[in-house]
Amino acid sequence: MKKENLISFFDSYADRWDQWKNRNRYYYKDIEKLLRFVIVPNSSVIEIGCGTGDFINAVQPSYGVGIDFSSKMVDHAQKKYPHLKFFTMDAEDFSLDEIFDYVIMSDLVGHLNDIQKAFDAAQKIMKPHSRFVITYHNFMWEPVFWLASKLGLKVTVNPQNWINSNDLQNLLELSGFEIVRTGQQLILPKNIPVLSWFVNKYFTQLPLFKHLSVTRYIIARPKVVVPAEKKYSVSVIIPARNEKGNIERALQTVPSMGSHTEIIFVEGHSTDGTFEEIKRVVSENKRSDISVKYSVQKGKGKGDAVREGFSLASGEILMILDADLTVAPSELPKFYNAIASNHGEFINGSRMVYPMEKEAMRFLNMLGNKFFSMLFTWLLGQIFKDTLCGTKVLYKKDYERIAANRHYFGEFDPFGDFDLIFGASKLQLKIAEIPIRYRERTYGDTNISRFRHGLLLLRMSWFAMNKLKFR
């Protein structure tokens, strides 16, 4: 359909558009739920192809803008939501001198004459940390949609672009985006009490069944490599419980990174004199390139110690280094380079690539790590080889957003690893893994109980599964 004819078509439906949406309320509410899950409230948001503005209003933006090529749709949207801004503009050729945290393009790609041109235009109103949220129909449902339109159950708009997930991912890459996550939802687009809830909640995430889903979505980000000249300050958090023999070596071997590096020891009620050792090495510190702080955690567990350290941190980039030094401090610049150059926003160490030293990880621990690797790869929608490596790196501003949203997953993670991973996934951060060499301990014993803590990790995974996958 020619563009002018398409505009005329939507103009003619503008007065009745909300009525049609109400007839398919279950479907539209499902997309609304997805957008609310992905988009953090009080963000700046624009929807390209906004219709009458319902989705923009639903995500509770601090600043919301909608554009649509139908002036009548825009008029209706502005009357419904006077606190938002709406403009009559073409998705393939619009100009706004503004930058947004989120760009929504819902059920629009099927109508575009030039999808890549629209993606290029969207790129211009985004920053490196912005997210592009696209929803579109599974083309396998086209015969059903055709029949529904003939029966008067759906608005007839034909022909539309015959496009699948691979096509869209290719076009996004050509326009300078990289994929953060893909997914699907809604097998039954009409509400059949109990049945629709059960099928849409569980079956959409299962092999084979997921291919029957009506709605597909892609979350992407601009692929921007930050110049190497850009320097960030770094805080290295070292939780330490019964690690007296490793404290001095940690201080001596953590490298200087970025514009400034600080080390923060957080002592965890040790019985071997770790706290006294921390005070000694800090008082005798002769390194002029690194500043050092220390604290005693108020609660228990590594997770609590990490949060204590993060609260004291002044660096723009936060790093966790286990005091057992099974990951050598010399590995940390790899993590700094990865996040500073924008190759990822949450950098996770992986011990499962290089051969380990003989006693570095016990056999049952290895099996447990491989199990959680497979579980998380399915749960997060991307390959995740090592969930429990203690070395994790992220921006302080992103950690603050994770902390503000911590209630979504609960606060019962004693290790802190799952808390950060789930939080990063919920914020749609780009997760990257860096292989590291895992070494034997040279002092002390592990604080991990394989069976007791393993059961707790399973419990947390089940809880997160219902929050992330079966939400």
Secondary structure, 3 states (H helix, E strand, C coil): CCHHHHHHHHHHHHHHHHHHHHHCHHHHHHHHHHHHHHCCCCCEEEEECCCCCHHHHHCCCCEEEEEECCHHHHHHHHHHCCCCEEEECECCECCCCCCEEEEEEECCHHHCCCHHHHHHHHHCCEEEEEEEEEEEECHHHHHHHHHHHHCCCCCCCCCCCCCCHHHHHHHHHHCCEEEEEEEEECCCCCCCCCHHHHHHHHHHHCCCHHHHCCEEEEEEEECCCCCCCCCCEEEEEEEECCCHHHHHHHHHHCCCCCCEEEEEEEECCCCCCHHHHHHHHHHCCCCCCEEEEEEECCCCCHHHHHHHHHHHCCCCEEEECCCCCCECHHHHHHHHHHHHCCCCCEEEEECCCCCCCCCCCCHHHHHHHHHHHHHHHHHHCCCCCCCCCCCEEEEHHHHHHHHHCHHHCCCCCCCCHHHHHHHHHHCCCCEEEEECCECCCCCCCCCCCHHHHHHHHHHHHHHHHHHHCCC
